[in-house]
Amino acid sequence: MTQSMNKQEFNLTSDSSSSSLHTNEPQPPRKNSIRIVILRMILMNFVFPAIIFNVATNYTTDVVALILSAIPPFLETIFVMITKKHVDLVSMLVLFSIAAGVIVTLCTNNPVLLLIKDSCLTAFFGTAFLISLLFPINLIWIYNRSFQNTKEDLARLDEEWLKPGVQRVTRICCLVWGLGLLSEAVIRILIILFAKIDFKVLANLSLAFPFVFTGLLAIWNYLYILYLKKKYPPKTTIGSEASSHV
């Protein structure tokens, strides 16, 4: 029910971490676009799926209701791919997970599997964040780079990456988000498997759970960015001054 949210988590994480890296060139305002992404994410991955599921359970089985609730995230993923004219690995994984979850649930007639599937996808992304720390360039930076629209933006990012302070900031963000996503997935799976509550309540908890964790991670990211901006004003830049502390 929250499949495409994982793609937005990547996108917002990379936006927020890179926005904290000061450059000497003026950057275009991105607050409005980020607000639109957040609003669309909440509507398509929480509000609409919750409405569809809770209404559909009055007329059909839990399995069918869960499958119907996956339609908004599926459509949002297609919309993002079309509007950005960009097909990436995350989008393909989201679409594949939706299709695989629907097929497995229909074959087994077990709606719990559809809930667990969402958690497994979140765990995959969290693990991918952490594994990327073993390589010279982490996943946050790679994904942020893939969303740049011009050669000038790519050149600016490549220049920023040469600064040790910038690398350290993105690694910290990658570590925190990786641990956060992985923890959310593990806790949600344990609740789904062992909580003795009504399935309708369980499904709504599973739907809301990622937003709680993502909200906490976003708050941390915001506070971390404020800390960096205060410690490293634009005139000094993170890359130049912070490198002496790395």
C-alpha positions in Angstrom: 0.0 0.0 0.0 3.0 2.3 0.3 5.1 1.0 -2.6 6.0 4.2 -4.4 6.7 6.0 -1.1 10.2 4.3 -1.2 11.0 6.1 -4.4 10.0 9.4 -2.8 12.1 8.6 0.3 15.1 8.4 -2.0 14.2 11.6 -3.8 13.6 13.6 -0.7 16.6 12.3 1.1 18.9 13.2 -1.8 17.3 16.6 -2.2 17.6 17.4 1.5 21.2 16.2 1.9 22.4 17.9 -1.2 20.6 21.2 -0.4 22.7 21.4 2.7 25.9 21.7 0.7 26.6 25.3 0.1 28.0 26.5 -3.2 29.1 29.9 -4.4 26.6 29.9 -7.2 23.0 30.9 -6.6 20.6 27.9 -6.6 17.1 27.9 -7.9 14.3 27.8 -5.3 13.2 24.2 -4.6 10.9 24.5 -1.6 7.7 24.7 -3.6 8.6 21.6 -5.7 9.5 19.7 -2.6 6.2 20.6 -0.9 4.3 19.4 -4.0 6.2 16.1 -3.9 5.4 15.6 -0.2 1.7 16.5 -0.7 1.5 14.1 -3.7 3.2 11.4 -1.7 0.8 11.7 1.3 -2.3 11.7 -1.0 -1.2 8.9 -3.3 0.4 6.7 -0.7 -1.7 7.3 2.5 -4.9 9.2 2.0 -6.3 7.6 -1.2 -5.1 4.0 -0.4 -6.6 4.3 3.1 -10.0 5.6 1.8 -10.1 2.9 -0.9 -9.2 0.1 1.5 -11.6 1.1 4.2 -14.5 1.6 1.8 -13.7 -1.5 -0.2 -13.7 -3.8 2.9 -17.4 -3.1 3.3 -18.1 -4.6 -0.1 -15.4 -7.2 -0.8 -12.7 -9.3 0.8 -9.6 -8.0 2.5 -7.4 -9.4 -0.3 -9.3 -7.5 -3.0 -9.5 -4.3 -0.9 -5.7 -4.4 -0.4 -5.1 -4.9 -4.2 -7.4 -2.0 -5.0 -5.6 0.2 -2.5 -2.4 -0.4 -4.4 -3.8 1.4 -7.5 -2.9 5.0 -6.4 0.8 4.2 -5.7 1.0 2.3 -8.9 -0.4 5.2 -10.9 1.9 7.7 -9.1 5.0 5.7 -10.1 3.8 5.6 -13.7 3.1 9.4 -13.6 6.6 10.1 -12.2 8.3 8.0 -14.9 6.3 9.7 -17.7 6.7 13.3 -16.4 10.4 13.0 -15.7 11.0 10.9 -18.8 13.3 8.8 -16.7 13.1 5.1 -15.9 15.3 4.2 -13.0 16.0 1.1 -10.9 13.8 2.3 -8.0 10.8 2.8 -10.2 11.2 -0.6 -11.8 11.5 -2.3 -8.4 8.4 -0.5 -7.1 6.4 -1.6 -10.1 7.7 -5.2 -9.9 7.0 -5.4 -6.2 3.4 -4.3 -6.8 2.8 -6.8 -9.5 4.5 -9.6 -7.6 2.6 -8.8 -4.4 -0.7 -8.9 -6.2 0.1 -12.2 -7.9 1.3 -13.9 -4.7 -1.7 -12.6 -2.7 -4.2 -13.8 -5.3 -2.5 -17.2 -5.4 -2.4 -17.7 -1.7 -5.4 -15.7 -0.7 -3.4 -14.3 2.2 -3.6 -10.5 2.5 -0.8 -10.5 5.2 1.7 -11.3 2.5 0.8 -8.0 0.7 1.6 -6.1 3.9 4.9 -7.9 4.5 5.9 -7.3 0.9 5.8 -3.5 1.5 8.1 -4.0 4.5 10.5 -6.2 2.5 10.8 -3.5 -0.1 11.6 -0.9 2.5 14.2 -3.2 4.1 15.8 -3.6 0.7 16.2 0.1 0.2 17.5 0.5 3.8 20.0 -2.2 3.2 21.0 -0.7 -0.1 21.8 2.6 1.6 24.0 0.8 4.1 25.8 -1.4 1.6 26.6 1.7 -0.6 28.7 3.0 2.3 31.2 0.3 1.5 31.9 1.9 -1.9 33.6 5.2 -2.7 30.3 6.9 -3.8 27.2 6.3 -1.7 23.7 5.7 -2.9 22.3 9.1 -1.9 24.8 10.9 -4.1 24.3 8.5 -7.0 20.6 8.9 -6.9 20.7 12.6 -6.5 23.0 12.8 -9.5 20.7 10.8 -11.7 18.0 13.4 -11.2 20.0 16.4 -12.4 18.5 17.8 -15.6 21.5 19.6 -17.2 25.2 19.1 -17.8 25.8 22.2 -15.7 24.1 20.6 -12.7 26.1 17.4 -13.1 29.3 19.4 -13.4 28.4 21.3 -10.2 27.7 18.1 -8.3 30.9 16.5 -9.5 32.9 19.5 -8.4 31.2 19.4 -5.0 31.9 15.7 -4.6 35.7 16.4 -4.6 35.3 18.2 -1.3 35.9 15.8 1.7 33.3 17.6 3.8 30.6 17.0 1.2 31.4 13.3 1.1 31.2 13.1 4.9 27.8 14.8 5.0 26.3 12.5 2.4 27.7 9.4 4.2 26.1 10.5 7.5 22.8 11.0 5.8 23.1 7.7 4.0 23.9 5.9 7.3 21.0 7.5 9.2 18.4 6.9 6.5 19.6 3.3 5.9 19.3 2.4 9.6 16.0 4.2 9.8 14.4 2.5 6.9 15.7 -0.9 8.0 14.5 -0.4 11.5 11.0 0.6 10.3 10.8 -2.5 8.1 11.8 -4.9 10.9 9.4 -3.4 13.4 6.5 -3.3 11.0 7.1 -7.0 10.0 7.1 -8.0 13.7 3.8 -6.1 14.3 2.2 -7.7 11.2 3.2 -11.2 12.2 2.7 -11.1 16.0 0.2 -8.4 16.8 -3.2 -9.9 17.8 -5.4 -7.2 16.4 -8.2 -7.0 13.8 -6.8 -7.1 10.2 -8.4 -3.9 9.2 -6.7 -2.1 12.1 -3.4 -3.9 11.2 -3.6 -2.8 7.6 -4.2 0.9 8.5 -1.3 0.7 11.0 0.9 -0.8 8.3 -0.2 2.0 6.0 0.6 4.8 8.5 3.8 3.3 9.9 6.2 4.3 7.1 5.0 7.9 7.4 5.8 8.1 11.1 9.4 6.8 10.5 9.9 8.9 7.4 8.6 11.9 9.3 11.1 11.4 12.1 13.9 10.9 9.6 12.9 14.0 7.7 12.9 16.0 11.0 16.3 14.8 11.8 17.5 15.6 8.2 16.0 19.1 8.5 17.7 19.8 11.9 21.0 18.4 10.6 20.8 20.8 7.6 20.1 23.7 10.0 23.1 22.7 12.1 25.4 22.5 9.0 24.2 25.9 7.7 24.9 27.5 11.1 28.3 25.9 11.5 29.3 26.5 7.8 27.9 29.7 6.5 27.6 30.0 2.7 30.7 32.2 2.5 32.9 29.4 4.0 31.1 26.4 2.4 31.0 23.0 3.9 33.5 21.5 1.5 36.3 24.0 2.2 36.0 24.4 6.0 34.7 21.0 7.0 37.4 19.2 5.2 39.8 20.2 7.9 37.7 18.4 10.4 37.4 15.1 8.5 
